[in-house]
Amino acid sequence: MIIEVTNIPNPEITCSNCQACCCRLQVIIISETGVPEKYIEESDWGGDVMQRLDDGWCVALDRETKMCTIYENRPWVCREFEMASYECEVERSENGL
């Protein structure tokens, strides 16, 4: 018997019903997307990362709307983090969603 495994995203997971838990992850700047310099800092290991405020959230996150204020210029890593992906589900579950 052959069992085919497919990666079908959970339709119940959308960015609109999330509390932007992915915006608490460390975001490494690995390509030029136009992220404003004021949002970038050097990490302890010497790489460029998105700044996070004392509350742990990305500095570019609007705290009231949970929307990215630099969406058109967001880092490559943020562009590749797929809604309802395995990584998304892990972050949501770790944040009680």
Secondary structure as UniProt FT lines:
FT   TURN            11..12
FT   HELIX           15..17
FT   HELIX           21..24
FT   HELIX           37..39
FT   STRAND          40..42
FT   TURN            44..45
FT   STRAND          48..50
FT   TURN            54..55
FT   TURN            59..60
FT   STRAND          61..62
FT   TURN            63..66
FT   STRAND          67..68
FT   TURN            69..70
FT   HELIX           71..73
FT   HELIX           76..80
FT   TURN            83..84
FT   HELIX           86..94
FT   TURN            95..96
//
